[in-house]
Amino acid sequence: MIRLSERLQGIADGIPVGSRVADIGTDHGYIPIWLKQTGRSGYIVAGDINAGPLQKMREHMERYLEGDEEGIYPRRGSGLQVIEKGEVDTVVIAGMGGLLMIDILSEDLEKTASVKRFLLQPRNAQDKLRKWLLEQGFTIIDEKLVREGRFVWEIMVVETKGCFGTPEDNQRKIETYFQGGEVQYEIGQHLIRRKDPLLPDQIRWKREILEEIAEGACRSDSPQAKERAREIAEKLDSLERILDYVDH
Ligand SMILES: C[S@@+](CC[C@H](N)C(=O)[O-])C[C@H]1O[C@@H](n2cnc3c(N)ncnc32)[C@H](O)[C@@H]1O
């Protein structure tokens, strides 16, 4: 039986039993193999834009599934192009940048809305992805943090409820998500409310990255750099207040 890393297990745990799944950017194919071995899903599309990862996945399938590959469909292509509208209930997109995820999700919004649940694990630009999701009318039903190596990664459990709402519905969803809290998209509200034990580490890590960017911005006199430095200072201030709240 394959043993998933904490990050991949954290994602796999959010996949409802019996759902039809697509793992987009599958690379090694570990999640599809785990889904098949555990019987959690009997219909798994494993998509990747590159031939190399799909080849690697096939080798892993041979090793772990010993010929029983029924129900796993490796497909080469970009994003959700490897599935038909309504073909799967759950889509995993993990280990890619948040902006690439926005591109993938926005390419065909009707197809995106036909998926009931997304498990998203962005490597960066989490704030931009979260903002985009909420503005489109997705519901972020949960967020979790998992440790892998030196890093703490964020997993978003996102549902579409079959369609995207009107601007008024979406605004209501944003207000529900923030529940009167500070509107900043950098840190998940579910994590703050739950005082997730990994959150202080995640905030400190984000703080380090922002401080490095701010240092660079301060070296330039351009108005854009000044504006960037001001934005970062605001974010740092906000992160400090969240850290103070979750640390007590
Ligand atoms: C860093 S790996 C992540 C692998 C795995 N999902 C994980 O989280 O461990 C990213 C994978 O996404 C694939 N990829 C990049 N852009 C893609 C796209 N537009 N559509 C599908 N796959 C893509 C890459 O070929 C690569 O295999």
PDBQT file of the ligand as one rigid body, heavy atoms in Angstrom, charges set to zero:
ROOT
HETATM    1  C1  LIG A 301       5.014  20.361  -8.690  1.00  0.00    +0.000 C 
HETATM    2  S1  LIG A 301       4.081  19.174  -9.558  1.00  0.00    +0.000 S 
HETATM    3  C2  LIG A 301       2.840  18.800  -8.352  1.00  0.00    +0.000 C 
HETATM    4  C3  LIG A 301       2.510  17.347  -8.358  1.00  0.00    +0.000 C 
HETATM    5  C4  LIG A 301       1.423  16.906  -7.424  1.00  0.00    +0.000 C 
HETATM    6  N1  LIG A 301       0.139  17.473  -7.788  1.00  0.00    +0.000 N 
HETATM    7  C5  LIG A 301       1.765  17.246  -5.995  1.00  0.00    +0.000 C 
HETATM    8  O1  LIG A 301       1.140  18.122  -5.426  1.00  0.00    +0.000 OA
HETATM    9  O2  LIG A 301       2.674  16.622  -5.447  1.00  0.00    +0.000 OA
HETATM   10  C6  LIG A 301       3.174  20.109 -10.741  1.00  0.00    +0.000 C 
HETATM   11  C7  LIG A 301       2.678  19.278 -11.906  1.00  0.00    +0.000 C 
HETATM   12  O3  LIG A 301       1.715  20.049 -12.609  1.00  0.00    +0.000 OA
HETATM   13  C8  LIG A 301       1.896  19.833 -14.004  1.00  0.00    +0.000 C 
HETATM   14  N2  LIG A 301       1.289  21.005 -14.680  1.00  0.00    +0.000 N 
HETATM   15  C9  LIG A 301       1.783  22.258 -14.813  1.00  0.00    +0.000 A 
HETATM   16  N3  LIG A 301       0.903  23.038 -15.459  1.00  0.00    +0.000 NA
HETATM   17  C10 LIG A 301      -0.171  22.261 -15.740  1.00  0.00    +0.000 A 
HETATM   18  C11 LIG A 301      -1.408  22.493 -16.393  1.00  0.00    +0.000 A 
HETATM   19  N4  LIG A 301      -1.728  23.683 -16.916  1.00  0.00    +0.000 N 
HETATM   20  N5  LIG A 301      -2.284  21.476 -16.505  1.00  0.00    +0.000 NA
HETATM   21  C12 LIG A 301      -1.978  20.249 -16.010  1.00  0.00    +0.000 A 
HETATM   22  N6  LIG A 301      -0.821  19.974 -15.383  1.00  0.00    +0.000 NA
HETATM   23  C13 LIG A 301       0.066  20.968 -15.239  1.00  0.00    +0.000 A 
HETATM   24  C14 LIG A 301       3.395  19.675 -14.162  1.00  0.00    +0.000 C 
HETATM   25  O4  LIG A 301       3.727  18.965 -15.343  1.00  0.00    +0.000 OA
HETATM   26  C15 LIG A 301       3.759  18.894 -12.901  1.00  0.00    +0.000 C 
HETATM   27  O5  LIG A 301       3.724  17.511 -13.138  1.00  0.00    +0.000 OA
ENDROOT
TORSDOF 0
